[in-house]
Amino acid sequence: MSTEQAKWKEEIAKRRTFAIISHPDAGKTTMTEKLLYYGGAIREAGMVKARKNSKFATSDWMEIEKKRGISVTSSAMEFSYKGHHINILDTPGHEDFSEDTYRTLTAADAAVMIIDAAKGVEAQTIKLFKVCRMRGIPIFTFINKLDRHGKDPFELLEELERVLGIRSYPMNWPIGMGSHLCGVYDRQKSRVELYEEGSDHREISFVEVSGPDDPRIGERVGSSLCEQLQEEVGLLDVAGDAYDAELIDKGELTPVFFGSAINNFGVQTFLDNFLSMAPAPSAKRSSIGPIDPYTRPFSGFIFKIQANMNPAHRDRVAFLRICSGRFERGMAVRHVRLGREIKLSQPLQFMAQDRAIVEESYAGDVIGLFDPGIFQIGDTLCIGESFEYEEMPHFSPEFFAKVTVKDAMKHKQFQKGIAQLTEEGTVQLFRTYPMEELIVGVVGVLQFEVLEHRLRAEYGVEILMQRLSYQIARWLDGDKATIDKLLNRSQTMRDRYNRPVMLFESEYQLRMAQEKYPDLAFHESSLGLKAAPV
C-alpha cells in the first residue's frame, strides 16, 4: 500500500455519515444543534422555539422553515469531534415532507432515530424507518424528553418491536422520569450519569458503581428509585436481548439511549457511544458490483439538488455523496450519464447558509457542487472505469394539483421555476394529453405550500393551484396500442420523461383498471422504466 493510499484509508476510517430521523416535535432539530455544539461547529445551541428572539435553528435556512419552526429541506452539515469527521444529513421531520427526505437516506451509512418519551413511535418515524430498513443500515435510538413524564420505558421498547419490528438493547436505563428524573444508569460501563434540574449539563457528572445494587446509587437517588432500578435492570438482563454488534450492523437490533436533548442530558454520552459503534463508509452497490471506498479512486452520486440556496446569487447546488477514494478541488471526473469529462472547481461544505470552499474530501463526505444545469438526481461521477451507482428509490405521489400561472406574461419564469423545482425533487411533474395541462404530485401536502412560496419568492411568479382528488399514481408499461388509447383519458398523462402515468382516486379504482387491462403493468414507481421518445 502506497503512502497516499494509507492516508486515504486513515481519513476514510474517520468518517461517520448519518441521518437523523423523527416525527415532528420529537426533538430532532434540537438534537442536531446539540451535536453541532459539542463538535464546536456552533458556539451556541440556539433554542428552536425561541422565535421571538429571532434565534432560528442553525440547520434551518429557508424562509418558510424560519416562519414555521420546522425543517422542510434536507441539510448537510459537517464537523470534527474526538478524531472523527462527522457528516450529519438533517432530514425534514415535518409530517408533510417530500421525496427529498427519502433520497437523503440513501447517502447515509447509519440513522439516528429520535423518539419522544411521551408519544412513543409516531407515524412519520414509521415511514422513515421503513426506508432505513430497506437499505439495511444500522439504526441508533435516542429516547428524548426524559425530563418530562412519559410512557413506561418497557412500553417504549415494546413499541419499537411491535410497531417497527426491530429488537432493542438499552445502553442505559432511566432512574426516574419527569420531575423525578435523577439520572441514567450505564449498563455497559456500570456508572450513573446524574441529572440536575435547571442545569445545562455542560459538565457531565458520573458516579462509578459496581452495578445497579451498589449502595452509592441509593445515596444519590433514594431507596425507592434505587430498588426500582435494580428490579428493572435485572429484568432486562434476564429477559431482554443481548448486545450483538453484528445484528446492530445489519440494522436488526437498535441500541437505545435515554436522555433530554433540550437539557444537554445524555447527548454527549450518546455521541461518544455512537461514534464508537457506527460504521465507517462501506461498499456501495453499482452496475459493476460493490465499490470499495478504500481501494477505488474517486466516485460518488448526486442525491439532492437545491436551487437558490443563496437567493442573492440565484445559484443551484447539487449535493454529492463521495463513495470512494479522495476528492480534490479542480479535479476532472467522468459524468457517466452525459458520457463526458467535467471539472469540479468550486466544491462546497455547508453549515446551514454558511458555506466554505473545500480543497479535499474523502469517501463518506458530502459536498456541494455548483450546477449549471448538467446534474440530475442519481447521477454518478467517477474517475477510471465507468460505472453507475444503483438507482435512487422513487415513491408514488399521494397528493395532486393542477397548476397554472396567474399572469400569462410571466409564463417563461413559471416554466423555468417549475422545471428547476421538479429537478430538485420538490414536486413530480405530469402533463395531460393532448391539453398539456400541468399536474404536480407530492408525497406530503406541505410541498404545495413550498412550491407556491418558492415560485413567488425566487421566480416572482404567482400561481393558481386546484387540488385534485387523485391519491395514487401508477406508471404504465406494456401494450403500446392500449397505452395510446388510455392517453386520451383525463386521468392518464406523461411524466417529465414522457413516460405514461395513470392516476387513481382509490385502491378500488386501481384494481378495476388492473382487471380491465391485463396486458399492462401498473408500477408504483418509474424505477427501471426508460424515458419515452417525445
SESE-780065 format. One line per 5 residues: number of its first residue (from 1); their letters; for each residue z, x, y of C-alpha. Coordinates in Angstrom, 3 decimals. Layout:
<sedrens>
NUM> a> Z,X,Y ~ ...
</sedrens>
This chain:
<sedrens>
1> msteq> 0.000,0.000,0.000 ~ -1.019,1.377,3.404 ~ 1.445,1.706,6.295 ~ -0.346,-1.124,8.087 ~ -0.108,-3.441,5.067
6> akwke> 3.571,-2.567,4.689 ~ 4.106,-3.664,8.313 ~ 2.223,-6.894,7.626 ~ 4.440,-7.632,4.652 ~ 7.609,-6.911,6.593
11> eiakr> 6.563,-9.088,9.553 ~ 5.335,-11.998,7.411 ~ 8.556,-11.971,5.366 ~ 10.500,-12.567,8.622 ~ 8.607,-15.792,9.371
16> rtfai> 10.139,-19.230,8.893 ~ 7.882,-22.117,9.897 ~ 9.311,-25.606,9.595 ~ 9.014,-29.145,10.923 ~ 11.898,-31.373,11.954
21> ishpd> 11.569,-34.980,10.784 ~ 13.729,-38.003,11.507 ~ 13.882,-41.634,12.556 ~ 14.119,-42.328,16.317 ~ 17.512,-41.541,17.850
26> agktt> 18.829,-39.706,14.781 ~ 19.223,-36.602,16.972 ~ 16.055,-34.622,16.202 ~ 15.310,-33.561,19.768 ~ 18.962,-32.652,20.350
31> mtekl> 18.952,-30.574,17.164 ~ 15.742,-28.829,18.246 ~ 17.280,-27.955,21.618 ~ 20.408,-26.529,19.975 ~ 18.340,-24.335,17.644
36> lyygg> 16.361,-23.058,20.629 ~ 19.619,-22.380,22.449 ~ 21.032,-20.312,19.566 ~ 17.755,-18.408,19.397 ~ 18.029,-17.536,23.100
41> airea> 14.795,-19.414,23.831 ~ 16.542,-21.564,26.451 ~ 19.669,-20.900,28.496 ~ 20.985,-24.431,28.341 ~ 20.557,-27.077,25.681
46> gmvka> 19.794,-29.997,28.012 ~ 21.182,-33.416,27.208 ~ 18.197,-35.561,26.308 ~ 19.920,-38.722,27.542 ~ 20.721,-37.271,30.972
51> rknsk> 17.629,-38.710,32.631 ~ 19.369,-39.343,35.950 ~ 19.692,-35.621,36.466 ~ 16.038,-35.090,35.510 ~ 17.205,-32.785,32.725
56> fatsd> 14.389,-33.516,30.301 ~ 14.245,-32.100,26.805 ~ 12.599,-28.691,26.712 ~ 10.386,-29.790,23.827 ~ 9.006,-32.897,25.614
61> wmeie> 6.255,-32.268,28.156 ~ 4.041,-35.331,28.554 ~ 4.914,-37.704,31.413 ~ 5.211,-40.674,29.101 ~ 7.713,-38.722,26.979
66> kkrgi> 9.866,-37.965,30.012 ~ 9.899,-41.615,31.046 ~ 10.768,-42.950,27.604 ~ 13.025,-40.122,26.423 ~ 11.009,-39.787,23.225
71> svtss> 8.645,-37.287,21.614 ~ 5.069,-38.589,21.344 ~ 3.122,-35.404,20.686 ~ 3.910,-32.611,18.243 ~ 5.035,-29.426,19.975
76> amefs> 5.063,-25.908,18.539 ~ 7.859,-23.580,19.650 ~ 8.825,-20.077,18.582 ~ 11.858,-17.814,18.945 ~ 13.654,-14.963,17.155
81> ykghh> 17.111,-15.139,15.610 ~ 19.009,-12.571,13.497 ~ 15.908,-10.711,12.369 ~ 13.831,-13.836,11.671 ~ 10.805,-15.054,13.622
86> inild> 11.077,-18.831,13.741 ~ 8.354,-21.402,14.412 ~ 9.528,-24.970,14.945 ~ 7.000,-27.784,14.706 ~ 8.647,-30.648,16.584
91> tpghe> 7.156,-33.867,15.206 ~ 7.419,-37.185,17.060 ~ 10.317,-39.286,15.834 ~ 9.364,-42.490,17.629 ~ 8.629,-45.418,15.349
96> dfsed> 5.185,-45.775,16.893 ~ 3.925,-42.300,16.200 ~ 0.411,-41.119,15.411 ~ -1.561,-39.467,12.649 ~ -0.899,-36.237,14.547
101> tyrtl> 2.636,-36.375,13.139 ~ 1.407,-36.311,9.556 ~ -1.049,-33.491,10.176 ~ 1.597,-31.285,11.773 ~ 3.469,-31.310,8.472
106> taada> 0.512,-29.531,6.825 ~ 1.299,-26.469,8.968 ~ 4.963,-26.314,7.860 ~ 6.451,-24.329,4.978 ~ 9.639,-26.424,4.952
111> avmii> 11.099,-29.538,6.568 ~ 14.475,-30.228,8.158 ~ 15.386,-33.902,7.799 ~ 17.888,-35.315,10.302 ~ 19.872,-38.362,9.130
116> daakg> 22.143,-40.479,11.345 ~ 25.507,-40.708,9.541 ~ 25.982,-44.298,10.733 ~ 22.478,-45.570,9.891 ~ 21.542,-43.544,6.824
121> veaqt> 17.925,-43.265,5.657 ~ 15.661,-45.251,8.016 ~ 12.069,-46.439,7.855 ~ 10.447,-43.639,9.859 ~ 12.216,-40.987,7.814
126> iklfk> 10.781,-42.538,4.646 ~ 7.175,-42.247,5.929 ~ 7.533,-38.616,6.970 ~ 9.479,-37.724,3.840 ~ 6.629,-39.024,1.654
131> vcrmr> 4.182,-36.626,3.326 ~ 6.576,-33.723,2.685 ~ 6.937,-34.740,-0.956 ~ 3.151,-34.951,-1.323 ~ 2.979,-31.301,-0.316
136> gipif> 5.974,-30.233,-2.419 ~ 7.668,-28.329,0.409 ~ 11.434,-27.673,0.477 ~ 13.451,-30.252,2.400 ~ 16.797,-29.447,4.040
141> tfink> 19.004,-32.333,5.194 ~ 21.342,-32.371,8.197 ~ 23.533,-35.490,8.352 ~ 24.184,-35.830,12.062 ~ 26.654,-37.582,14.371
146> ldrhg> 29.702,-36.854,12.233 ~ 31.779,-37.221,15.396 ~ 31.128,-40.968,15.208 ~ 32.281,-43.308,12.471 ~ 29.515,-43.762,9.921
151> kdpfe> 28.783,-44.520,6.293 ~ 30.794,-43.016,3.465 ~ 29.329,-39.555,2.628 ~ 28.845,-40.539,-1.028 ~ 26.922,-43.635,0.097
156> lleel> 24.636,-41.417,2.214 ~ 23.927,-39.144,-0.778 ~ 23.240,-42.187,-2.936 ~ 20.735,-43.430,-0.307 ~ 18.862,-40.127,-0.452
161> ervlg> 18.335,-40.627,-4.155 ~ 17.770,-44.391,-4.178 ~ 15.512,-44.657,-1.106 ~ 13.791,-41.266,-1.043 ~ 14.007,-40.342,-4.704
166> irsyp> 15.467,-36.879,-4.106 ~ 18.638,-35.397,-5.566 ~ 21.058,-33.607,-3.259 ~ 23.568,-30.766,-3.191 ~ 26.104,-30.927,-0.324
171> mnwpi> 26.548,-27.391,1.014 ~ 29.571,-28.558,2.986 ~ 31.719,-31.686,2.971 ~ 33.259,-33.596,5.888 ~ 37.003,-33.641,6.431
176> gmgsh> 37.359,-36.961,8.204 ~ 34.786,-38.689,10.402 ~ 34.576,-40.113,13.914 ~ 37.895,-39.935,15.752 ~ 39.497,-38.498,12.571
181> lcgvy> 36.981,-35.636,12.193 ~ 38.782,-32.334,11.627 ~ 36.012,-30.174,10.210 ~ 33.794,-29.488,7.205 ~ 34.591,-27.618,4.009
186> drqks> 32.000,-24.979,2.966 ~ 31.653,-25.376,-0.809 ~ 29.917,-22.054,-1.434 ~ 31.933,-19.814,0.883 ~ 35.312,-21.554,0.446
191> rvely> 36.123,-21.908,4.109 ~ 36.773,-24.659,6.625 ~ 34.792,-24.902,9.855 ~ 37.171,-26.567,12.296 ~ 36.137,-29.349,14.689
196> eegsd> 37.871,-29.663,18.033 ~ 37.279,-32.805,20.078 ~ 35.927,-32.011,23.540 ~ 34.844,-28.510,22.533 ~ 31.241,-27.336,22.769
201> hreis> 31.832,-25.139,19.676 ~ 30.034,-22.140,21.151 ~ 32.573,-20.068,19.191 ~ 32.856,-21.108,15.548 ~ 36.394,-21.411,14.228
206> fvevs> 36.665,-20.748,10.473 ~ 39.692,-20.795,8.171 ~ 39.098,-18.766,4.999 ~ 40.642,-20.536,1.984 ~ 40.810,-20.095,-1.783
211> gpddp> 39.486,-23.605,-2.478 ~ 39.907,-27.269,-1.479 ~ 43.509,-27.248,-2.732 ~ 44.561,-24.295,-0.522 ~ 47.740,-25.329,1.384
216> riger> 46.304,-23.824,4.592 ~ 43.872,-26.778,4.766 ~ 46.738,-29.267,4.755 ~ 48.445,-27.334,7.528 ~ 45.352,-27.772,9.713
221> vgssl> 44.139,-31.277,8.876 ~ 47.204,-33.083,7.493 ~ 48.156,-34.087,3.958 ~ 46.153,-37.340,3.846 ~ 42.771,-35.780,4.714
226> ceqlq> 43.596,-32.758,2.552 ~ 44.197,-34.970,-0.507 ~ 41.010,-36.915,0.188 ~ 39.027,-33.634,0.421 ~ 40.443,-32.389,-2.898
231> eevgl> 39.547,-35.644,-4.618 ~ 36.021,-35.849,-3.201 ~ 35.080,-32.184,-3.754 ~ 36.493,-32.448,-7.281 ~ 34.225,-35.437,-7.904
236> ldvag> 31.222,-33.529,-6.545 ~ 31.973,-30.554,-8.784 ~ 32.165,-32.756,-11.894 ~ 29.576,-35.475,-11.274 ~ 27.280,-34.023,-8.582
241> dayda> 24.115,-31.980,-9.016 ~ 24.441,-28.226,-9.452 ~ 22.968,-25.841,-6.896 ~ 19.461,-24.886,-8.106 ~ 17.291,-22.648,-5.886
246> elidk> 14.187,-23.349,-7.995 ~ 14.485,-27.132,-7.543 ~ 15.089,-26.631,-3.801 ~ 11.884,-24.561,-3.528 ~ 9.937,-27.335,-5.272
251> geltp> 11.308,-29.990,-2.906 ~ 13.117,-31.773,-5.757 ~ 16.683,-31.021,-4.606 ~ 17.765,-31.082,-0.961 ~ 20.693,-29.009,0.338
256> vffgs> 22.800,-31.278,2.575 ~ 24.787,-30.183,5.638 ~ 27.125,-32.339,7.741 ~ 27.659,-31.826,11.474 ~ 27.247,-33.065,15.037
261> ainnf> 24.307,-31.612,16.966 ~ 25.414,-33.022,20.320 ~ 28.688,-31.058,19.997 ~ 27.072,-27.920,18.518 ~ 29.254,-28.531,15.477
266> gvqtf> 27.773,-27.192,12.245 ~ 24.420,-26.324,13.847 ~ 24.693,-22.538,13.794 ~ 26.130,-22.614,10.266 ~ 23.188,-24.792,9.220
271> ldnfl> 20.708,-22.407,10.863 ~ 22.200,-19.339,9.168 ~ 22.116,-21.005,5.746 ~ 18.677,-22.491,6.271 ~ 17.102,-19.138,7.164
276> smapa> 18.510,-17.532,4.018 ~ 17.234,-20.361,1.791 ~ 13.950,-21.461,3.398 ~ 10.705,-19.866,2.178 ~ 8.632,-17.280,3.987
281> psakr> 4.896,-18.129,4.253 ~ 3.362,-18.729,0.840 ~ -0.177,-19.017,-0.555 ~ -2.255,-21.952,0.734 ~ -4.910,-23.758,-1.297
286> ssigp> -8.552,-23.188,-0.366 ~ -12.108,-23.599,-1.654 ~ -11.831,-20.212,-3.424 ~ -8.291,-20.675,-4.750 ~ -4.859,-19.770,-3.324
291> idpyt> -4.948,-17.464,-0.277 ~ -2.155,-14.891,-0.411 ~ -0.596,-14.367,3.051 ~ 0.253,-10.692,2.409 ~ -2.944,-9.237,0.924
296> rpfsg> -5.721,-11.212,2.614 ~ -6.919,-10.349,6.125 ~ -6.506,-12.877,8.930 ~ -7.215,-16.540,8.222 ~ -5.886,-19.875,9.445
301> fifki> -6.699,-23.523,10.136 ~ -6.646,-25.859,13.151 ~ -4.094,-28.650,12.629 ~ -3.837,-30.089,16.154 ~ -5.919,-30.304,19.329
306> qanmn> -4.316,-31.221,22.655 ~ -6.294,-31.811,25.831 ~ -4.853,-31.475,29.331 ~ -1.551,-29.804,28.410 ~ -1.832,-28.397,31.918
311> pahrd> -3.257,-31.296,33.991 ~ -3.977,-28.966,36.916 ~ -6.446,-26.991,34.794 ~ -7.782,-29.786,32.546 ~ -7.503,-27.397,29.622
316> rvafl> -7.884,-28.117,25.925 ~ -5.854,-26.216,23.349 ~ -6.375,-26.010,19.582 ~ -3.249,-25.186,17.557 ~ -3.880,-22.746,14.723
321> ricsg> -1.555,-22.098,11.786 ~ -2.083,-18.490,10.674 ~ -2.060,-18.463,6.865 ~ -2.756,-14.833,6.014 ~ -2.789,-11.346,7.465
326> rferg> -2.447,-10.267,11.059 ~ -3.981,-11.679,14.213 ~ -4.832,-9.510,17.215 ~ -5.813,-10.715,20.661 ~ -9.568,-10.348,21.214
331> mavrh> -10.480,-10.144,17.538 ~ -13.762,-11.619,16.291 ~ -13.366,-14.179,13.497 ~ -15.696,-16.389,11.497 ~ -15.763,-20.074,12.408
336> vrlgr> -16.616,-21.350,8.928 ~ -17.838,-24.859,9.817 ~ -20.171,-23.554,12.543 ~ -21.171,-20.534,10.446 ~ -20.847,-18.049,13.302
341> eikls> -18.506,-15.457,14.763 ~ -16.318,-16.229,17.767 ~ -13.957,-14.087,19.820 ~ -10.341,-15.200,20.334 ~ -9.421,-13.637,23.645
346> qplqf> -6.514,-15.700,25.039 ~ -4.168,-16.789,22.244 ~ -1.015,-18.596,23.410 ~ 2.514,-19.269,22.233 ~ 4.416,-22.255,23.593
351> maqdr> 7.802,-23.424,24.745 ~ 7.070,-26.962,25.912 ~ 4.892,-26.443,29.036 ~ 5.669,-22.724,29.257 ~ 3.042,-20.534,27.678
356> aivee> 2.524,-16.834,27.134 ~ -0.438,-14.741,26.014 ~ 0.060,-13.330,22.508 ~ -1.060,-9.803,21.638 ~ -0.470,-10.108,17.893
361> syagd> 0.757,-12.677,15.383 ~ 1.192,-12.885,11.633 ~ 0.924,-15.367,8.769 ~ 3.373,-18.197,9.404 ~ 2.928,-18.160,13.176
366> viglf> 1.367,-20.955,15.212 ~ -0.804,-20.016,18.187 ~ -2.817,-21.976,20.716 ~ -6.495,-21.236,21.331 ~ -8.421,-22.330,24.408
371> dpgif> -11.049,-24.734,23.124 ~ -14.385,-25.028,24.949 ~ -15.277,-27.846,22.560 ~ -16.033,-25.878,19.391 ~ -12.943,-26.747,17.319
376> qigdt> -12.184,-29.758,15.175 ~ -9.010,-30.583,13.269 ~ -9.191,-28.896,9.863 ~ -11.487,-26.033,10.928 ~ -10.944,-22.741,9.078
381> lcige> -11.135,-19.389,10.909 ~ -11.144,-16.186,8.872 ~ -12.177,-12.540,8.531 ~ -14.042,-11.241,5.492 ~ -15.072,-13.557,2.661
386> sfeye> -15.910,-17.032,3.916 ~ -13.896,-19.994,2.581 ~ -12.295,-23.216,3.777 ~ -8.711,-24.408,3.536 ~ -8.215,-27.775,1.860
391> emphf> -8.996,-30.843,3.941 ~ -6.426,-32.391,6.224 ~ -4.896,-35.642,4.979 ~ -6.281,-38.727,6.692 ~ -4.444,-42.028,6.994
396> speff> -5.778,-45.517,7.421 ~ -5.017,-47.055,10.848 ~ -2.797,-50.136,10.820 ~ -3.441,-51.456,14.348 ~ -6.775,-52.068,16.108
401> akvtv> -8.056,-52.987,19.576 ~ -11.394,-53.405,21.340 ~ -11.591,-51.135,24.390 ~ -13.795,-51.449,27.479 ~ -13.801,-49.714,30.860
406> kdamk> -12.818,-51.821,33.905 ~ -15.132,-50.040,36.346 ~ -18.656,-49.620,34.954 ~ -19.220,-46.777,37.452 ~ -16.656,-44.719,35.520
411> hkqfq> -18.368,-45.153,32.168 ~ -19.107,-41.414,31.880 ~ -15.440,-40.404,32.405 ~ -14.426,-43.156,29.980 ~ -16.745,-41.852,27.257
416> kgiaq> -15.546,-38.276,27.802 ~ -11.882,-39.279,27.674 ~ -12.280,-41.428,24.560 ~ -14.240,-38.657,22.818 ~ -11.637,-35.976,23.601
421> lteeg> -8.642,-38.109,22.637 ~ -10.414,-39.058,19.391 ~ -10.986,-35.372,18.590 ~ -7.281,-34.730,19.208 ~ -6.401,-37.407,16.681
426> tvqlf> -4.645,-39.626,19.228 ~ -6.809,-42.544,18.034 ~ -9.551,-43.168,15.497 ~ -12.766,-44.487,16.973 ~ -15.129,-47.066,15.435
431> rtypm> -18.353,-48.642,16.730 ~ -19.633,-52.094,15.795 ~ -23.269,-52.571,14.751 ~ -25.558,-53.458,16.426 ~ -23.487,-54.331,19.546
436> eeliv> -21.986,-50.819,19.911 ~ -18.569,-52.164,20.916 ~ -15.765,-49.591,20.786 ~ -12.822,-50.280,18.486 ~ -9.858,-47.916,18.369
441> gvvgv> -7.490,-47.735,15.406 ~ -3.999,-46.205,15.414 ~ -1.187,-45.537,12.940 ~ 1.510,-46.589,15.459 ~ 1.323,-49.138,18.291
446> lqfev> 2.677,-46.705,20.898 ~ -0.616,-44.797,20.660 ~ -2.326,-47.671,22.513 ~ 0.045,-47.051,25.427 ~ -0.522,-43.294,25.169
451> lehrl> -4.310,-43.864,25.214 ~ -4.095,-46.111,28.272 ~ -1.726,-43.747,30.111 ~ -3.748,-40.605,29.432 ~ -7.112,-42.156,30.311
456> raeyg> -5.623,-43.247,33.633 ~ -3.676,-40.030,34.388 ~ -6.130,-37.435,33.077 ~ -9.559,-39.050,33.489 ~ -8.997,-41.561,36.310
461> veilm> -10.127,-44.459,34.143 ~ -8.610,-47.936,33.837 ~ -9.336,-49.792,30.586 ~ -9.145,-53.303,29.172 ~ -7.665,-53.497,25.697
466> qrlsy> -7.995,-56.530,23.439 ~ -5.753,-56.353,20.379 ~ -7.433,-57.382,17.112 ~ -5.833,-58.987,14.058 ~ -7.039,-56.378,11.552
471> qiarw> -4.379,-54.397,9.660 ~ -6.359,-52.375,7.096 ~ -9.372,-50.035,7.249 ~ -11.386,-49.016,4.193 ~ -14.257,-46.527,4.133
476> ldgdk> -17.242,-47.771,2.102 ~ -19.165,-45.782,-0.463 ~ -21.774,-46.921,-2.966 ~ -24.931,-49.040,-2.927 ~ -26.753,-48.393,0.391
481> atidk> -28.516,-51.790,0.470 ~ -25.193,-53.623,0.144 ~ -23.622,-51.489,2.901 ~ -26.597,-52.057,5.237 ~ -26.239,-55.792,4.658
486> llnrs> -22.495,-55.654,5.440 ~ -23.088,-53.719,8.677 ~ -24.374,-56.901,10.296 ~ -20.896,-58.421,9.944 ~ -18.343,-58.117,12.739
491> qtmrd> -15.657,-56.580,10.512 ~ -17.912,-53.719,9.341 ~ -18.516,-50.771,11.657 ~ -19.036,-46.998,11.691 ~ -16.548,-44.223,12.427
496> rynrp> -17.188,-41.255,14.742 ~ -19.080,-39.500,11.914 ~ -21.257,-42.594,11.345 ~ -19.547,-43.432,8.040 ~ -19.304,-47.192,7.249
501> vmlfe> -15.826,-48.734,7.542 ~ -14.701,-52.284,6.814 ~ -11.629,-53.826,8.485 ~ -9.402,-56.476,6.928 ~ -6.635,-58.752,8.194
506> seyql> -4.696,-58.711,4.913 ~ -4.451,-57.252,1.421 ~ -5.777,-60.579,0.132 ~ -8.978,-60.198,2.173 ~ -9.400,-56.665,0.836
511> rmaqe> -9.006,-57.798,-2.793 ~ -11.561,-60.580,-2.245 ~ -14.093,-58.064,-0.881 ~ -13.487,-55.675,-3.784 ~ -14.183,-58.516,-6.246
516> kypdl> -17.258,-59.689,-4.337 ~ -18.806,-56.200,-4.045 ~ -18.060,-54.391,-7.335 ~ -20.830,-51.833,-6.605 ~ -18.847,-50.498,-3.611
521> afhes> -15.834,-48.205,-3.475 ~ -13.214,-49.010,-0.811 ~ -11.481,-45.741,0.191 ~ -8.125,-45.594,2.017 ~ -9.334,-42.555,3.967
526> slglk> -12.503,-40.664,4.790 ~ -11.265,-37.615,2.862 ~ -14.188,-36.171,0.915 ~ -16.783,-38.597,2.343 ~ -19.726,-36.949,4.076
531> aapv> -20.859,-37.793,7.585 ~ -23.840,-40.149,7.576 ~ -27.084,-39.429,9.463 ~ -27.276,-41.149,12.838
</sedrens>
